[in-house]
Amino acid sequence: MPFTPYHEGPALVIGLVFLRFIDLPTLLISSIIVDLEPLTVILFGLPYPLHGFFHTFLGATILGTVTFVVMLPLRKYFTPFMDAFGIHQEIKRSSIFLGAYIGVYKHILLDAPLYIEMNPFFPQMGNPFYGVVSSYAIYSLCTISFIIAVVIYILKVAVFRKDLPEI
């Protein structure tokens, strides 16, 4: 899934359900940051696999760490955007940490069954997840997750909260 919104459906469900524990902006960013790798390969025509080092748990751990460190000082700037959507979340270091790592690892787990060139357990070569789940099932899961996230948002934010900003 090179830089597609598919990863955001499951991230939104996880983030909205566990809003008290996982920082939503960090989770959303970390869910797609892994796809900077295939995007870079495509844009610059690099002789490198689309799903290379950063599509491994080791590479994802590095990206999760970078995302965590970068989001610590930047997270406060996302609050007005979140407030505009009626999502109020306390900024906590532990929530940012969880959002960063859950997002990148979720990304690897969603991509691994789809791409044979991935080596999720690098430096061990091979992809034991390849073909375990069909691409149709994964894309369906991601699409249905997005729809579920919209329903959760409507129920959690629009129906049960009275302090929504006027639009």
Buried (B, 14 or more C-beta within 10 A) or exposed (E): BEBEEBBBBBBBBBBBBBBEBBBBBBBBBBBBBBBEBBEBBEEEEEEEBBBBBBBBBEBBBEBBBBBBEBBBEEBEEBBEEBBEBBBEBEBBEEBBBBBBBBBBBBBBBBBBBBBEEBBBBBEEEEBEBBEEBEEEEBBEBBEEBBEBBBEBBEEBBEEEEEEBEEE
